Amino acid sequence: MTRLSSKVRGNRLMVLQGPWILRFDQTGRFLLASGPGRAVRRGLDDRLVRTRTLPVRGLLGRRYEILEAGEKPAFYRRVYSVALSSLASLPRDEARVWQDRLARWTPEALTTDREAFDDVYLPISILPPDQYHALVVQVTHGCSYNRCLFCDFYRDRRFHVKTPEELDRHLERLQAFMGRRIEERSGIFLGDGNAFVVPTARLIGMLEQIRRTLGDNVAGEFYTFMDTFTLEHKSPQGLRRIYDHGLRTVYTGLETGADRLRAFLRKPGTARGGG
């Protein structure tokens, strides 16, 4: 018989069943099931992505697939049944707390996250891999350039910088959606495609507004994307002010230093002159 146990680490529940590990956040929502060569991860929008490690031409590769809506109820019932059975290994009071948390998340309850997510966000098209645990705040929608040949992430929306009133509504809905889970996020990622293009004074005002609303514990540091042609619109003094207000890292895609290829890709500027 496979040994079944659970433990709480950092306000999250971890369930161990043989080589498999199940993880649940502090509200009882399923996060991840991982085992030998495979895993199933749940996103904030209730999307379940199955990852499999497979040999490809002598190397290990990964295959990703999204579980269809019809597959999800049975999967959820299975992992929650295992999790509830594992609680006997916890102290009685702690087990009672987690039983209440887990029991509320039926397959039907979990699907409501999709609608709530859509009320907070336009699709989050892409994030740097090391920012998957950041809290995304969409201070802009879309990309100010949006003409690169290879990128279609933001074709479905026009570029827009949120007004203070729009950002207030966004943050209010974000707090309601995340609840206590917001404490688990590691910093703030400013979306969408190139929020760094926002004029310096306005961007600093946004950073201050976010920190006032979410607090220093959540909004301690900020991160965002930057186009190669954005820096020509930012002075060294402005960059210093932005840094002093908490923006610590910007991510930029250089793509290529070959000017002919840049022109083919419809990237503005040259390798020597940036943007």
N, C-alpha and C positions, 0 to 999 in steps of 0.2 A: 504494500500500500504506500502511495506517495505521501510523504510527510507534508502537512499543511500548517503554516504558522503565519503570524503577522506581527508587525511592529510599527511604531510611529516614529518618524524621523522628520524634524523640522515642520511639524504640523501636518505632514502628509502620511497617509497610510501605505505601507508596503506589504504586500502579501507574497509569501514564498510558497510555491507548489512545485517541488522537484526542481528542475532547471528553469522553471518559469518564474518571472517576477511580475506582479501586477501593482500598479501605482494609482493612487487616488488623491485628489487635492483635498484641502482642508474643509471643503463643503461637501465632499463625498462624490464629486464628479470623477468618472474614469479618465485617466490620463494616458496610460501606456501599459501594454503587455509585451514583454520581451522574453525570448527564449533562444535556443540554439538556432542560429541562422535566420531568424525571423522576428518580426515585431509588428504590433498594431498600435498606432498613435492616434489620439483624438485631438482635433483642433478646437479652438474656442467656438467655431461655427458648427460643431457637431459633425465635422467631416472625419471619417475614419480612413486612415491610410495604412495599408499593409505593405511592409517591406520584407523582401526575401533576398538573402545572399546566395548567389548562384555562381558556379564556375562558368566563365566565358573565355574560351580560347586559352585555357591554362591559367587565367587570372580570376580573382573573385570580383564579381559585379553585383549590383543591386537592381532589383526589379520593384517598381512601385505600382500599386494599384489602389484605387479608391473603392471601398466596399459599397455596393449598391444599397439603396434604401431597404430593399427586402431582406438583406443579410443582417442588417444592424440589430433588429430586436432580439434575434436568437443569440447573437454575440453578446449583447449587453446582459441578457438574462443569465448567460453562462458565467461571465466574469463576476457579476454581482452575487451570484449564488456561491461561488468559490470564496469571495471576499467575506460574505456574511458567515460562512462556515468556519473561516479562519479566526474569527474574533475570540474564540474560546481560549486562545493563547495569550490574550491581553488581560490585564487586571480588570476586575468586574466593572468598576466605574468607567474606565476608559472604553471598555467593550460596549457599554450601554450608549455612550456618546456616539461611537462610530456606527453602531447599529441604527440609530436614529438618522444619522447623516446619510448612510448608504441606502436605507429603505425608501427614502423620498425620491431617489433617482430611478424611476421606472423608464423603460425605453421611450414612452410618450413624453415624460418630463424632460428627458435629455434633448429631444428634438426641438423643444421650445427655444433652445439656445440659438438655433439657426436664425429664427425670426428676430430674436433680440440682438444678435450680432449684426444683422442687416440694418437694424434701426440705429446702430452706433456708427458703423463703418461703411464706406464704399469698399469694394474688394481691395484687400491688401495684396498687391500683385507680387511683390518681391521684398525680401529683407536680407541683409548680410547674415550668413550662417551663425555668427557669434551674437546676433541680436534677437534670436528666436524667443528669448525669455524677457526681452524688454517690453515695456508697455507702449504700444503704438498710439501716438496722438496725431491725428491727421490735421495739421495746421494748414496744409494746402491740399487741394485735390489735383491730381494729374501731374503733368510735366510741362514746364514753361517752354521747352523746345519741341519735344514730341514729334520729331521728324527723322530720327535715326532709322536707317533702313532695316536694321536687325531687331528692333524693339517694337513690340505691339502691346506692352503692358498697360498703357494709359490711353489707348485709342478710343476707349468708350467714354471718356470724360474730357471736358475742357479744363484748362488750367484755371484755378481759382484760389486766391488767398482768403482764408476765413477772416471775417470781421471779429472784433472782440465779442460781440453778441453771439455770433455763430460758434465761436470757440467755447464760450460759456455753456451753450446748449450741448455741444459735443462732449465736454468734460462731465457735465451732469449725467448724460446718458451713459457715458463710459463708467462712471462710478456706480451707477445703479446696476449695470450689467455685470461688472466685475465683483462687486461686493467685497468680501474679505480677501478674495483672491488677488486683489490689487497689491496687497502687501508682499506677494511672492515675486512680483516683477522686478527686474534688475535694471533700473534706469528708464529713461524715456527716449523712444526713437521717434523723431519727427518725420511724418510722412507728408506728401507722397514721394514723387520722384526726385525732386530737388528743392526741398524746403529752404536750403541755404541761399537760394536766390532772392528770398524775401528781403526787402531793404533793412539795413542794420537796425535802425531805431524800432521799426515795427517788429522785427524778429526778437529783439531784446524784450519788448513789451509782451510778446507771446510767452517767452520763457518765464518772465515774472508772473504772468497770469496763471500759467500751469502750476508753478511752484506754490503760489498762494492757495490754489484750489486743492491740489493733491498733497501738499506738504513736502518737507525736505526728505523724509524717509523714502518716499516714492520717487520724487522728482529731484534726486540729488545730482544726477548727471544726465546730460542730453547727448544724442547722437543723430546723425542724419546723412543723406546722400548729398553729393555736390557734383555738378558738371565741371568739366575742365575749363570752361569759359566763364565760370562764375567769379573767380577771384579778381578779375579785372574790375569788378564793380564793388570790391571791398577794400578799404584802406587798411594799412597795418594797425592803425589806431582802432578802427572798427572791429577788426579781428580780435584784438586784445580785449575789447569790451565784451564781445560775444563769449570769449573764453572765460572771462571773469564772471559771467552770468551762468556758467555751468556747461557750455557746449564743449565736450571733450574730444570727440572723434567725428570726422567726416569721411565718408566712403566715396571714392570716385572710380569710374571705369575708364582706364586709358585706352583700352581696345587695341590701339596700334600707334606706332610712331612714324609710319609710312604715310606721307601726305597723299599719295595717289589712292591708297586704300581708304584713308579718312574721307576723301572726297567721294569715293564710291559708296561708303557707308553713310554719307550725308552728315558727317560730323563737322561742325563749324571750326574754323581756324586751322592752324598748322601745328606740326609737332614742335617747331621752334618757338612759335608765338602763342602757344596755348589756344585760347579762344579768340 
